[in-house]
Amino acid sequence: MGPIHLFDLASRQAQWLSVKEAAISSNVANANTPGFKARDVDPFSDVLEKTQLSMAATNPHHLELDATGITAIQMRQKDVAETTHSGNTVSLEQEMMKAGEVNRDFSLNTSIVKAFHRMMLAAVRG
């Protein structure tokens, strides 16, 4: 596997956020459709778990990290949607909360990319 660059990772997250936003808008649009089941996408953390990231020492003075001493804890909150009499499982409150999270994540993603872009420009200009 090749190196993972920040801009590539940010681009993948932005694409994932776009898909999540489309799923949320579909759920909201079908909130009154009888029998409609709410949809969601896999968490972005699953994408990162499938990606093997490792530290690379490019200088002998770099610190080494023992991977056996690190434990990862996954915490996932299950969304419990109530089913209405029509069989619809969309909760507008949950969808609005998810939309706010997507908005916040887009803003954070953009801010990080802008900061690294400014740092790269400053390094190139010297």
SVG drawing of the C-alpha trace seen along z (x, -y; Angstrom):
<svg xmlns="http://www.w3.org/2000/svg" viewBox="-50 -33 70 39">
<polyline fill="none" stroke="black" stroke-width="0.4" points="0.0,0.0 1.3,-3.5 1.6,-6.4 -1.6,-8.1 -1.4,-11.8 -3.5,-14.3 -5.2,-15.8 -6.1,-12.4 -7.6,-11.4 -9.5,-14.7 -10.8,-14.2 -12.1,-10.7 -13.7,-12.0 -15.4,-14.8 -16.7,-12.2 -18.0,-10.1 -19.7,-13.1 -21.4,-13.9 -22.8,-10.3 -23.9,-10.6 -25.6,-13.9 -27.4,-12.4 -28.7,-9.5 -29.9,-12.0 -31.7,-14.1 -33.3,-11.0 -34.5,-10.0 -36.0,-13.5 -37.6,-13.6 -39.3,-10.2 -40.3,-11.0 -44.0,-10.6 -43.7,-7.7 -45.4,-4.6 -43.1,-1.6 -39.9,-3.6 -36.9,-2.4 -34.3,-5.0 -30.9,-4.5 -27.4,-5.4 -23.9,-4.8 -21.1,-2.9 -19.0,-5.1 -15.9,-6.7 -13.9,-5.0 -14.6,-1.7 -12.8,-3.2 -9.8,-4.1 -9.8,-0.6 -9.6,1.0 -6.6,-1.2 -3.3,0.0 -1.4,-3.0 2.0,-2.6 4.7,-5.0 7.8,-5.2 11.1,-6.3 12.8,-8.4 15.6,-9.4 17.4,-7.3 16.7,-9.9 12.9,-9.4 11.2,-7.8 9.9,-4.3 6.4,-3.3 5.6,0.2 2.2,1.1 1.5,3.8 1.1,1.2 -1.7,-0.6 -5.3,0.5 -8.2,-0.7 -11.6,-1.0 -14.6,-1.3 -17.6,-3.1 -20.7,-3.2 -24.0,-4.5 -26.9,-2.5 -29.6,-4.7 -32.9,-3.4 -35.6,-4.5 -39.2,-4.2 -41.5,-2.7 -44.7,-4.5 -48.0,-2.9 -47.3,-3.3 -44.0,-1.3 -41.8,-4.3 -38.6,-4.4 -37.4,-7.9 -36.9,-10.2 -36.7,-13.8 -34.9,-14.7 -32.2,-12.1 -31.8,-13.1 -31.4,-16.8 -28.8,-15.9 -26.9,-13.8 -27.1,-16.8 -25.6,-19.0 -22.8,-16.5 -22.1,-16.4 -22.0,-20.2 -19.5,-20.3 -17.3,-17.6 -17.3,-19.4 -16.2,-22.6 -13.5,-20.8 -12.2,-19.0 -12.1,-22.3 -10.3,-24.1 -7.6,-21.4 -7.0,-21.3 -6.8,-25.1 -4.3,-25.2 -2.0,-22.6 -2.3,-24.3 -1.1,-27.6 1.7,-25.7 2.8,-24.1 2.8,-27.5 4.8,-29.0 7.3,-26.2 7.6,-26.6 8.0,-30.4 10.7,-29.8"/>
</svg>
